[in-house]
Amino acid sequence: MEGEKEVMYLAICNQIQIYSLLLEQEDLGEEDRGMANYIIQISNQLEEKLRLELGDKPISRPPWSKTE
């Protein structure tokens, strides 16, 4: 499906941001903090891989009526 990698890239970037914000919470337990760090680490690896695959081209916007 066209655009899948672009959407996955945006989702990974959002995930990194969300979990980074989660780590700023002082009341986060050690187990949750460890899991958040792990998710960020793996997400950063995925982000880099997808960024290299996609290159510097902008994400094209499909016609909104075609969401198949």
PyMOL Python script that loads the backbone (N, CA, C, O; Angstrom):
from pymol import cmd

cmd.read_pdbstr("""\
ATOM      1  N   MET A   1       0.847  -1.179   0.000  1.00  0.00           N
ATOM      2  CA  MET A   1       0.000   0.000   0.000  1.00  0.00           C
ATOM      3  C   MET A   1       0.894   1.244   0.000  1.00  0.00           C
ATOM      4  O   MET A   1       1.863   1.343   0.752  1.00  0.00           O
ATOM      5  N   GLU A   2       0.540   2.158  -0.847  1.00  0.00           N
ATOM      6  CA  GLU A   2       1.315   3.383  -0.968  1.00  0.00           C
ATOM      7  C   GLU A   2       1.183   4.234   0.293  1.00  0.00           C
ATOM      8  O   GLU A   2       0.086   4.415   0.820  1.00  0.00           O
ATOM      9  N   GLY A   3       2.297   4.745   0.760  1.00  0.00           N
ATOM     10  CA  GLY A   3       2.291   5.626   1.920  1.00  0.00           C
ATOM     11  C   GLY A   3       2.475   4.920   3.253  1.00  0.00           C
ATOM     12  O   GLY A   3       2.569   5.582   4.286  1.00  0.00           O
ATOM     13  N   GLU A   4       2.529   3.597   3.257  1.00  0.00           N
ATOM     14  CA  GLU A   4       2.661   2.868   4.525  1.00  0.00           C
ATOM     15  C   GLU A   4       3.924   3.251   5.283  1.00  0.00           C
ATOM     16  O   GLU A   4       3.880   3.511   6.485  1.00  0.00           O
ATOM     17  N   LYS A   5       5.038   3.285   4.581  1.00  0.00           N
ATOM     18  CA  LYS A   5       6.306   3.596   5.259  1.00  0.00           C
ATOM     19  C   LYS A   5       6.303   5.010   5.812  1.00  0.00           C
ATOM     20  O   LYS A   5       6.833   5.265   6.893  1.00  0.00           O
ATOM     21  N   GLU A   6       5.704   5.927   5.065  1.00  0.00           N
ATOM     22  CA  GLU A   6       5.645   7.309   5.536  1.00  0.00           C
ATOM     23  C   GLU A   6       4.826   7.425   6.817  1.00  0.00           C
ATOM     24  O   GLU A   6       5.206   8.135   7.748  1.00  0.00           O
ATOM     25  N   VAL A   7       3.690   6.715   6.854  1.00  0.00           N
ATOM     26  CA  VAL A   7       2.839   6.739   8.038  1.00  0.00           C
ATOM     27  C   VAL A   7       3.550   6.055   9.208  1.00  0.00           C
ATOM     28  O   VAL A   7       3.478   6.525  10.343  1.00  0.00           O
ATOM     29  N   MET A   8       4.231   4.952   8.927  1.00  0.00           N
ATOM     30  CA  MET A   8       4.988   4.273   9.983  1.00  0.00           C
ATOM     31  C   MET A   8       6.078   5.194  10.528  1.00  0.00           C
ATOM     32  O   MET A   8       6.318   5.218  11.735  1.00  0.00           O
ATOM     33  N   TYR A   9       6.736   5.947   9.654  1.00  0.00           N
ATOM     34  CA  TYR A   9       7.772   6.871  10.091  1.00  0.00           C
ATOM     35  C   TYR A   9       7.198   7.929  11.025  1.00  0.00           C
ATOM     36  O   TYR A   9       7.765   8.208  12.082  1.00  0.00           O
ATOM     37  N   LEU A  10       6.077   8.513  10.633  1.00  0.00           N
ATOM     38  CA  LEU A  10       5.442   9.533  11.477  1.00  0.00           C
ATOM     39  C   LEU A  10       5.001   8.941  12.814  1.00  0.00           C
ATOM     40  O   LEU A  10       5.145   9.583  13.854  1.00  0.00           O
ATOM     41  N   ALA A  11       4.468   7.724  12.789  1.00  0.00           N
ATOM     42  CA  ALA A  11       4.024   7.070  14.022  1.00  0.00           C
ATOM     43  C   ALA A  11       5.210   6.800  14.951  1.00  0.00           C
ATOM     44  O   ALA A  11       5.099   6.999  16.161  1.00  0.00           O
ATOM     45  N   ILE A  12       6.319   6.359  14.412  1.00  0.00           N
ATOM     46  CA  ILE A  12       7.520   6.100  15.214  1.00  0.00           C
ATOM     47  C   ILE A  12       8.028   7.404  15.823  1.00  0.00           C
ATOM     48  O   ILE A  12       8.403   7.436  16.995  1.00  0.00           O
ATOM     49  N   CYS A  13       8.042   8.470  15.042  1.00  0.00           N
ATOM     50  CA  CYS A  13       8.490   9.766  15.569  1.00  0.00           C
ATOM     51  C   CYS A  13       7.582  10.231  16.708  1.00  0.00           C
ATOM     52  O   CYS A  13       8.060  10.746  17.719  1.00  0.00           O
ATOM     53  N   ASN A  14       6.281  10.049  16.542  1.00  0.00           N
ATOM     54  CA  ASN A  14       5.335  10.408  17.605  1.00  0.00           C
ATOM     55  C   ASN A  14       5.558   9.553  18.840  1.00  0.00           C
ATOM     56  O   ASN A  14       5.506  10.051  19.964  1.00  0.00           O
ATOM     57  N   GLN A  15       5.806   8.270  18.633  1.00  0.00           N
ATOM     58  CA  GLN A  15       6.040   7.364  19.755  1.00  0.00           C
ATOM     59  C   GLN A  15       7.275   7.778  20.551  1.00  0.00           C
ATOM     60  O   GLN A  15       7.257   7.756  21.782  1.00  0.00           O
ATOM     61  N   ILE A  16       8.328   8.149  19.864  1.00  0.00           N
ATOM     62  CA  ILE A  16       9.554   8.608  20.533  1.00  0.00           C
ATOM     63  C   ILE A  16       9.247   9.835  21.383  1.00  0.00           C
ATOM     64  O   ILE A  16       9.687   9.935  22.528  1.00  0.00           O
ATOM     65  N   GLN A  17       8.493  10.759  20.814  1.00  0.00           N
ATOM     66  CA  GLN A  17       8.156  11.983  21.538  1.00  0.00           C
ATOM     67  C   GLN A  17       7.291  11.680  22.765  1.00  0.00           C
ATOM     68  O   GLN A  17       7.530  12.231  23.839  1.00  0.00           O
ATOM     69  N   ILE A  18       6.302  10.820  22.614  1.00  0.00           N
ATOM     70  CA  ILE A  18       5.404  10.484  23.722  1.00  0.00           C
ATOM     71  C   ILE A  18       6.168   9.820  24.863  1.00  0.00           C
ATOM     72  O   ILE A  18       5.998  10.196  26.023  1.00  0.00           O
ATOM     73  N   TYR A  19       7.006   8.840  24.544  1.00  0.00           N
ATOM     74  CA  TYR A  19       7.733   8.145  25.596  1.00  0.00           C
ATOM     75  C   TYR A  19       8.814   9.021  26.217  1.00  0.00           C
ATOM     76  O   TYR A  19       9.149   8.851  27.389  1.00  0.00           O
ATOM     77  N   SER A  20       9.360   9.948  25.450  1.00  0.00           N
ATOM     78  CA  SER A  20      10.325  10.893  26.021  1.00  0.00           C
ATOM     79  C   SER A  20       9.637  11.797  27.042  1.00  0.00           C
ATOM     80  O   SER A  20      10.194  12.093  28.099  1.00  0.00           O
ATOM     81  N   LEU A  21       8.434  12.225  26.715  1.00  0.00           N
ATOM     82  CA  LEU A  21       7.662  13.038  27.669  1.00  0.00           C
ATOM     83  C   LEU A  21       7.293  12.220  28.902  1.00  0.00           C
ATOM     84  O   LEU A  21       7.291  12.743  30.017  1.00  0.00           O
ATOM     85  N   LEU A  22       6.985  10.959  28.710  1.00  0.00           N
ATOM     86  CA  LEU A  22       6.654  10.077  29.823  1.00  0.00           C
ATOM     87  C   LEU A  22       7.818   9.981  30.807  1.00  0.00           C
ATOM     88  O   LEU A  22       7.609   9.947  32.020  1.00  0.00           O
ATOM     89  N   LEU A  23       9.041   9.937  30.284  1.00  0.00           N
ATOM     90  CA  LEU A  23      10.216   9.838  31.147  1.00  0.00           C
ATOM     91  C   LEU A  23      10.417  11.075  32.017  1.00  0.00           C
ATOM     92  O   LEU A  23      11.119  11.012  33.026  1.00  0.00           O
ATOM     93  N   GLU A  24       9.816  12.185  31.642  1.00  0.00           N
ATOM     94  CA  GLU A  24       9.941  13.411  32.435  1.00  0.00           C
ATOM     95  C   GLU A  24       9.089  13.372  33.707  1.00  0.00           C
ATOM     96  O   GLU A  24       9.269  14.195  34.604  1.00  0.00           O
ATOM     97  N   GLN A  25       8.177  12.425  33.779  1.00  0.00           N
ATOM     98  CA  GLN A  25       7.327  12.312  34.962  1.00  0.00           C
ATOM     99  C   GLN A  25       8.134  11.748  36.127  1.00  0.00           C
ATOM    100  O   GLN A  25       8.754  10.691  36.018  1.00  0.00           O
ATOM    101  N   GLU A  26       8.112  12.467  37.232  1.00  0.00           N
ATOM    102  CA  GLU A  26       8.901  12.064  38.395  1.00  0.00           C
ATOM    103  C   GLU A  26       8.334  10.836  39.091  1.00  0.00           C
ATOM    104  O   GLU A  26       9.084  10.074  39.703  1.00  0.00           O
ATOM    105  N   ASP A  27       7.043  10.633  39.008  1.00  0.00           N
ATOM    106  CA  ASP A  27       6.424   9.517  39.727  1.00  0.00           C
ATOM    107  C   ASP A  27       6.433   8.201  38.944  1.00  0.00           C
ATOM    108  O   ASP A  27       5.764   7.245  39.337  1.00  0.00           O
ATOM    109  N   LEU A  28       7.166   8.147  37.870  1.00  0.00           N
ATOM    110  CA  LEU A  28       7.253   6.939  37.052  1.00  0.00           C
ATOM    111  C   LEU A  28       8.138   5.912  37.754  1.00  0.00           C
ATOM    112  O   LEU A  28       9.264   6.223  38.142  1.00  0.00           O
ATOM    113  N   GLY A  29       7.637   4.698  37.917  1.00  0.00           N
ATOM    114  CA  GLY A  29       8.383   3.637  38.583  1.00  0.00           C
ATOM    115  C   GLY A  29       9.582   3.177  37.761  1.00  0.00           C
ATOM    116  O   GLY A  29       9.670   3.438  36.561  1.00  0.00           O
ATOM    117  N   GLU A  30      10.496   2.494  38.426  1.00  0.00           N
ATOM    118  CA  GLU A  30      11.721   2.041  37.759  1.00  0.00           C
ATOM    119  C   GLU A  30      11.433   1.055  36.619  1.00  0.00           C
ATOM    120  O   GLU A  30      12.065   1.116  35.564  1.00  0.00           O
ATOM    121  N   GLU A  31      10.475   0.146  36.840  1.00  0.00           N
ATOM    122  CA  GLU A  31      10.146  -0.823  35.785  1.00  0.00           C
ATOM    123  C   GLU A  31       9.554  -0.106  34.570  1.00  0.00           C
ATOM    124  O   GLU A  31       9.922  -0.400  33.433  1.00  0.00           O
ATOM    125  N   ASP A  32       8.643   0.829  34.812  1.00  0.00           N
ATOM    126  CA  ASP A  32       8.047   1.594  33.717  1.00  0.00           C
ATOM    127  C   ASP A  32       9.086   2.472  33.028  1.00  0.00           C
ATOM    128  O   ASP A  32       9.060   2.629  31.807  1.00  0.00           O
ATOM    129  N   ARG A  33       9.991   3.039  33.802  1.00  0.00           N
ATOM    130  CA  ARG A  33      11.059   3.868  33.244  1.00  0.00           C
ATOM    131  C   ARG A  33      11.967   3.024  32.342  1.00  0.00           C
ATOM    132  O   ARG A  33      12.365   3.462  31.263  1.00  0.00           O
ATOM    133  N   GLY A  34      12.286   1.815  32.799  1.00  0.00           N
ATOM    134  CA  GLY A  34      13.111   0.917  31.999  1.00  0.00           C
ATOM    135  C   GLY A  34      12.430   0.536  30.696  1.00  0.00           C
ATOM    136  O   GLY A  34      13.066   0.510  29.642  1.00  0.00           O
ATOM    137  N   MET A  35      11.122   0.235  30.765  1.00  0.00           N
ATOM    138  CA  MET A  35      10.374  -0.114  29.558  1.00  0.00           C
ATOM    139  C   MET A  35      10.311   1.066  28.596  1.00  0.00           C
ATOM    140  O   MET A  35      10.472   0.887  27.389  1.00  0.00           O
ATOM    141  N   ALA A  36      10.079   2.263  29.113  1.00  0.00           N
ATOM    142  CA  ALA A  36      10.028   3.455  28.269  1.00  0.00           C
ATOM    143  C   ALA A  36      11.368   3.682  27.582  1.00  0.00           C
ATOM    144  O   ALA A  36      11.406   3.994  26.392  1.00  0.00           O
ATOM    145  N   ASN A  37      12.465   3.528  28.316  1.00  0.00           N
ATOM    146  CA  ASN A  37      13.790   3.674  27.710  1.00  0.00           C
ATOM    147  C   ASN A  37      14.026   2.643  26.622  1.00  0.00           C
ATOM    148  O   ASN A  37      14.598   2.954  25.576  1.00  0.00           O
ATOM    149  N   TYR A  38      13.584   1.409  26.869  1.00  0.00           N
ATOM    150  CA  TYR A  38      13.740   0.348  25.876  1.00  0.00           C
ATOM    151  C   TYR A  38      12.943   0.676  24.609  1.00  0.00           C
ATOM    152  O   TYR A  38      13.449   0.526  23.497  1.00  0.00           O
ATOM    153  N   ILE A  39      11.702   1.123  24.782  1.00  0.00           N
ATOM    154  CA  ILE A  39      10.861   1.467  23.635  1.00  0.00           C
ATOM    155  C   ILE A  39      11.479   2.617  22.846  1.00  0.00           C
ATOM    156  O   ILE A  39      11.466   2.600  21.615  1.00  0.00           O
ATOM    157  N   ILE A  40      12.016   3.606  23.538  1.00  0.00           N
ATOM    158  CA  ILE A  40      12.672   4.728  22.862  1.00  0.00           C
ATOM    159  C   ILE A  40      13.895   4.242  22.085  1.00  0.00           C
ATOM    160  O   ILE A  40      14.110   4.657  20.946  1.00  0.00           O
ATOM    161  N   GLN A  41      14.683   3.378  22.686  1.00  0.00           N
ATOM    162  CA  GLN A  41      15.888   2.864  22.030  1.00  0.00           C
ATOM    163  C   GLN A  41      15.534   2.131  20.727  1.00  0.00           C
ATOM    164  O   GLN A  41      16.125   2.405  19.682  1.00  0.00           O
ATOM    165  N   ILE A  42      14.581   1.211  20.787  1.00  0.00           N
ATOM    166  CA  ILE A  42      14.179   0.460  19.604  1.00  0.00           C
ATOM    167  C   ILE A  42      13.510   1.378  18.580  1.00  0.00           C
ATOM    168  O   ILE A  42      13.736   1.239  17.378  1.00  0.00           O
ATOM    169  N   SER A  43      12.696   2.306  19.053  1.00  0.00           N
ATOM    170  CA  SER A  43      12.024   3.251  18.158  1.00  0.00           C
ATOM    171  C   SER A  43      13.025   4.142  17.436  1.00  0.00           C
ATOM    172  O   SER A  43      12.837   4.453  16.260  1.00  0.00           O
ATOM    173  N   ASN A  44      14.081   4.555  18.118  1.00  0.00           N
ATOM    174  CA  ASN A  44      15.119   5.356  17.469  1.00  0.00           C
ATOM    175  C   ASN A  44      15.801   4.571  16.356  1.00  0.00           C
ATOM    176  O   ASN A  44      16.119   5.127  15.305  1.00  0.00           O
ATOM    177  N   GLN A  45      16.023   3.285  16.583  1.00  0.00           N
ATOM    178  CA  GLN A  45      16.625   2.441  15.542  1.00  0.00           C
ATOM    179  C   GLN A  45      15.696   2.323  14.329  1.00  0.00           C
ATOM    180  O   GLN A  45      16.136   2.409  13.182  1.00  0.00           O
ATOM    181  N   LEU A  46      14.399   2.123  14.606  1.00  0.00           N
ATOM    182  CA  LEU A  46      13.424   2.041  13.516  1.00  0.00           C
ATOM    183  C   LEU A  46      13.306   3.362  12.771  1.00  0.00           C
ATOM    184  O   LEU A  46      13.208   3.384  11.545  1.00  0.00           O
ATOM    185  N   GLU A  47      13.316   4.463  13.515  1.00  0.00           N
ATOM    186  CA  GLU A  47      13.223   5.791  12.890  1.00  0.00           C
ATOM    187  C   GLU A  47      14.389   6.010  11.942  1.00  0.00           C
ATOM    188  O   GLU A  47      14.203   6.487  10.822  1.00  0.00           O
ATOM    189  N   GLU A  48      15.581   5.666  12.384  1.00  0.00           N
ATOM    190  CA  GLU A  48      16.759   5.858  11.538  1.00  0.00           C
ATOM    191  C   GLU A  48      16.673   5.001  10.279  1.00  0.00           C
ATOM    192  O   GLU A  48      16.977   5.472   9.183  1.00  0.00           O
ATOM    193  N   LYS A  49      16.262   3.750  10.435  1.00  0.00           N
ATOM    194  CA  LYS A  49      16.132   2.850   9.292  1.00  0.00           C
ATOM    195  C   LYS A  49      15.119   3.386   8.283  1.00  0.00           C
ATOM    196  O   LYS A  49      15.391   3.422   7.082  1.00  0.00           O
ATOM    197  N   LEU A  50      13.953   3.800   8.773  1.00  0.00           N
ATOM    198  CA  LEU A  50      12.931   4.336   7.872  1.00  0.00           C
ATOM    199  C   LEU A  50      13.364   5.652   7.239  1.00  0.00           C
ATOM    200  O   LEU A  50      13.092   5.890   6.062  1.00  0.00           O
ATOM    201  N   ARG A  51      14.035   6.509   8.008  1.00  0.00           N
ATOM    202  CA  ARG A  51      14.510   7.791   7.468  1.00  0.00           C
ATOM    203  C   ARG A  51      15.467   7.568   6.315  1.00  0.00           C
ATOM    204  O   ARG A  51      15.405   8.271   5.307  1.00  0.00           O
ATOM    205  N   LEU A  52      16.363   6.581   6.461  1.00  0.00           N
ATOM    206  CA  LEU A  52      17.315   6.284   5.396  1.00  0.00           C
ATOM    207  C   LEU A  52      16.614   5.711   4.166  1.00  0.00           C
ATOM    208  O   LEU A  52      17.000   6.009   3.036  1.00  0.00           O
ATOM    209  N   GLU A  53      15.592   4.895   4.381  1.00  0.00           N
ATOM    210  CA  GLU A  53      14.829   4.323   3.269  1.00  0.00           C
ATOM    211  C   GLU A  53      14.031   5.392   2.529  1.00  0.00           C
ATOM    212  O   GLU A  53      13.944   5.370   1.301  1.00  0.00           O
ATOM    213  N   LEU A  54      13.452   6.323   3.272  1.00  0.00           N
ATOM    214  CA  LEU A  54      12.605   7.340   2.666  1.00  0.00           C
ATOM    215  C   LEU A  54      13.399   8.464   2.025  1.00  0.00           C
ATOM    216  O   LEU A  54      12.923   9.102   1.086  1.00  0.00           O
ATOM    217  N   GLY A  55      14.597   8.712   2.518  1.00  0.00           N
ATOM    218  CA  GLY A  55      15.410   9.785   1.971  1.00  0.00           C
ATOM    219  C   GLY A  55      14.890  11.153   2.347  1.00  0.00           C
ATOM    220  O   GLY A  55      14.139  11.293   3.312  1.00  0.00           O
ATOM    221  N   ASP A  56      15.278  12.156   1.598  1.00  0.00           N
ATOM    222  CA  ASP A  56      14.915  13.542   1.890  1.00  0.00           C
ATOM    223  C   ASP A  56      13.669  14.018   1.162  1.00  0.00           C
ATOM    224  O   ASP A  56      13.325  15.198   1.226  1.00  0.00           O
ATOM    225  N   LYS A  57      12.995  13.115   0.476  1.00  0.00           N
ATOM    226  CA  LYS A  57      11.797  13.545  -0.261  1.00  0.00           C
ATOM    227  C   LYS A  57      10.650  13.816   0.717  1.00  0.00           C
ATOM    228  O   LYS A  57      10.498  13.106   1.711  1.00  0.00           O
ATOM    229  N   PRO A  58       9.856  14.832   0.437  1.00  0.00           N
ATOM    230  CA  PRO A  58       8.725  15.133   1.325  1.00  0.00           C
ATOM    231  C   PRO A  58       7.655  14.053   1.200  1.00  0.00           C
ATOM    232  O   PRO A  58       7.559  13.367   0.182  1.00  0.00           O
ATOM    233  N   ILE A  59       6.870  13.919   2.233  1.00  0.00           N
ATOM    234  CA  ILE A  59       5.780  12.960   2.217  1.00  0.00           C
ATOM    235  C   ILE A  59       4.659  13.537   1.354  1.00  0.00           C
ATOM    236  O   ILE A  59       4.170  14.639   1.601  1.00  0.00           O
ATOM    237  N   SER A  60       4.264  12.773   0.342  1.00  0.00           N
ATOM    238  CA  SER A  60       3.210  13.260  -0.550  1.00  0.00           C
ATOM    239  C   SER A  60       1.845  13.066   0.090  1.00  0.00           C
ATOM    240  O   SER A  60       1.612  12.103   0.821  1.00  0.00           O
ATOM    241  N   ARG A  61       0.961  13.989  -0.195  1.00  0.00           N
ATOM    242  CA  ARG A  61      -0.393  13.921   0.356  1.00  0.00           C
ATOM    243  C   ARG A  61      -1.311  13.273  -0.673  1.00  0.00           C
ATOM    244  O   ARG A  61      -1.481  13.788  -1.778  1.00  0.00           O
ATOM    245  N   PRO A  62      -1.892  12.154  -0.304  1.00  0.00           N
ATOM    246  CA  PRO A  62      -2.830  11.512  -1.236  1.00  0.00           C
ATOM    247  C   PRO A  62      -4.150  12.257  -1.241  1.00  0.00           C
ATOM    248  O   PRO A  62      -4.447  13.007  -0.312  1.00  0.00           O
ATOM    249  N   PRO A  63      -4.939  12.056  -2.277  1.00  0.00           N
ATOM    250  CA  PRO A  63      -6.291  12.660  -2.242  1.00  0.00           C
ATOM    251  C   PRO A  63      -7.049  12.098  -1.041  1.00  0.00           C
ATOM    252  O   PRO A  63      -7.043  10.886  -0.824  1.00  0.00           O
ATOM    253  N   TRP A  64      -7.694  12.949  -0.269  1.00  0.00           N
ATOM    254  CA  TRP A  64      -8.359  12.517   0.952  1.00  0.00           C
ATOM    255  C   TRP A  64      -9.501  11.572   0.691  1.00  0.00           C
ATOM    256  O   TRP A  64      -9.881  10.804   1.575  1.00  0.00           O
ATOM    257  N   SER A  65     -10.055  11.608  -0.495  1.00  0.00           N
ATOM    258  CA  SER A  65     -11.175  10.719  -0.816  1.00  0.00           C
ATOM    259  C   SER A  65     -10.707   9.290  -1.088  1.00  0.00           C
ATOM    260  O   SER A  65     -11.525   8.371  -1.113  1.00  0.00           O
ATOM    261  N   LYS A  66      -9.425   9.092  -1.288  1.00  0.00           N
ATOM    262  CA  LYS A  66      -8.874   7.756  -1.548  1.00  0.00           C
ATOM    263  C   LYS A  66      -8.067   7.307  -0.335  1.00  0.00           C
ATOM    264  O   LYS A  66      -6.855   7.520  -0.296  1.00  0.00           O
ATOM    265  N   THR A  67      -8.700   6.702   0.636  1.00  0.00           N
ATOM    266  CA  THR A  67      -8.028   6.251   1.855  1.00  0.00           C
ATOM    267  C   THR A  67      -7.911   4.741   1.891  1.00  0.00           C
ATOM    268  O   THR A  67      -7.722   4.172   2.967  1.00  0.00           O
ATOM    269  N   GLU A  68      -8.014   4.084   0.772  1.00  0.00           N
ATOM    270  CA  GLU A  68      -7.937   2.612   0.720  1.00  0.00           C
ATOM    271  C   GLU A  68      -6.527   2.145   0.930  1.00  0.00           C
ATOM    272  O   GLU A  68      -6.266   0.942   0.920  1.00  0.00           O
TER     273      GLU A  68
END
""", "prot")
cmd.dss("prot")
cmd.show_as("cartoon", "prot")
cmd.util.cbc("prot")
cmd.orient("prot")
